Amino acid sequence: MRKKEKAALGCVGVLALLGVGVIVLALTGWGAILKNVVVLGGKATAMTELAKRTPFSPEAGACLTSGQLEAFVAASRLVKPAADRIDAWESANTPADGAGKRVFKGQAAGLVADFIQELAAAMEREGLGPTEFAWIGGRIERATSGGPQADSCAAAERALVEARAGMVRAAALGAHARRIAFGFARTAPATR
């Protein structure tokens, strides 16, 4: 065989192997998983861009306002169905004792990507960025947990959250969805 024929035969062989690989990925479900993981990366980039457009750094001694609480609750209410799907998947696929079958979390990437997209849209609609959203969430957690009352905001924030307890509870995101949402903050949520 000549060089050109060998090269052509090699190209056909590589294409055949790629074709078989694509078929195997499709039949085993890995194709959808890989697609979801790629999509997830794009959604995370969109959230990072939102964070850049909506910087937030609370003043020293800043207290949670009624407007911030209402915006947080409105955004949370909009994404709650997607958040609940993520938390349900996590509960169904995480053994209670940490033992047993491990599930590849790439299967949840599509759910997470949808949640991130909806969350970014909801935050933008309510005039919030990821850092402010996480800060508000931290203040709400502190107010509802009976945590330390060391600063001048604690009593007022507790009263504010208690006055709207029903709507805060109705819009509450589960633990896994909260970790994802708060994970885009440029700083940790303030809980002091």
Secondary structure, 3 states (H helix, E strand, C coil): CCHHHHHHHHHHHHHHHHHHHHHHHHHHCHHHHHHHHHHHHHHHHHHHHHHHHCCCCCCCCCCCCHHHHHHHHHHHHHHHHHHHHHHHHHHHHCCCCCCCCCCCHHHHHHHHHHHHHHHHHHHHHHCCCHHHHHHHHHHHHHHHHCCCCCCCCHHHHHHHHHHCHHHHHHCCCCHHHHHHHHCCCCCCCCCC
